[in-house]
Amino acid sequence: VILYLTFGRFGIVSIMRMKRKEKQLKARASELEAKKIILEEEIKKILSDKKEIERLARKKLSMVKRGEKIIIIKEVK
């Protein structure tokens, strides 16, 4: 009985392991919540600023305005 209460499925060791895992999961959830808030603020900034949208379109999508020319400079090794 003592061994079961200590090492069994719902024994002291198992409960301690579950509590440690719960603490880790709560810490991870807090980290993710903080990251979510930062990303939401970044989205608001991007959607409310036309210059930021243009900057990202040029950088990430290689977009150009009408009449602009792209100049590609190749490195010589």
C-alpha positions, 0 to 999 in steps of 0.5 A: 500500500505504501509503495502504491501511494508513493509510486502508483499512478496517482502516487506522490511521485506521479503527482509531483511530476504532474505539478512540475509539468503543469508549472512548465506549461503555465510558463510556456503559456505566459511566454506565448501570450506575451508573444501574441500581444507583441505580434498583435501590436505589430499587425495593428502598426502595419495595417494602420501605416501605409508607408509600413505596408509599402516598405514590407511589400518592397522588402518581402515581395520585391514589389515596385511602383509603376515606372520604377526599374529594378537594378540587380547587382551581381557580386563577382567572386 
